[in-house]
Amino acid sequence: MSKIIDGKAVAAQVKERIKAEAAQLKEQGIEIGLAVVIVGDDPASKVYVRNKKRACEEVGFNSYEYALPEDTTEEQLLELVKKLNADDKVNGILVQLPLPKHLDDKVIINNILPEKDVDAFHPVNVGKIMIGNYSFLPCTPAGVMELIASTGTEIAGKECVVIGRSNIVGKPQAMLLLHKNGTVTICHSKTKNLKEVCRRADILVAAVGRAKMITSDYIKEGAVVIDVGMNRDENGKLCGDVDFDDCKDKASFITPVPGGVGPMTIAMLMQNTLTAAKVKHGIM
Ligand code: GUN
């Protein structure tokens, strides 16, 4: 097995399984729909939304895209969210973040029905993750767990270090590793001796947002290194938080950027949308 974890290949396997299940459901008259809402013209968001739409096509879901102008008011956006909450064809609702500054993402997320919140950002879903009783997992941490599983690495009893404490990645990531009985440390900008803490990790998940910050001196020999970062290097090239070339010989497994965690995030969004449909129809 290669030590470079091929996120594209693992994502393709996940999507194949989802596609087969979606086809089976269609035979029973159940169609699956994902609504994706984008406000404004952020170029990166537009690319993400296009990729999500494409993934829906790949797995046989219906996708409904709502592209709203930059000056959309909170009232208008909430009106759309409420319409989608009530729409039987829509199993999942995703409002692409970041929203323009005048819109409060918390207000919007709180108004998405938890059973359609395929990002798992709603406080109800966040709480369910905390107690280990969940339907949806946030897409990026869930994708990371699939990538670790693909290496055959046992998590129970291992030292797991997560760098970053965001609500979207760091915190839920730590919780998922804890659910698998890892011994989990969360590091952040105030952590002392970051390098020493990281060097204890059997499994290191980097979600810092700083290009190539994690060099080989942060890594224990044989560690599994998962890079959630999505940055540009000094030449404008896409890169992660981990200095891949410097770390690849020391790690037992390592994800590249691009082609590691990124493709998994969208695959897990498809997984959550399928789950939403199955829960709605009492299949799980
Ligand atoms: N913007 C960047 N990543 C995400 C994501 O996972 N979900 C949403 N809704 N917006 C994002």
Residues whose N, C-alpha, C, O or C-beta is under 5 A from the ligand:
A	BS01	GUN	L94 V95 Q96 L97 P98 D119
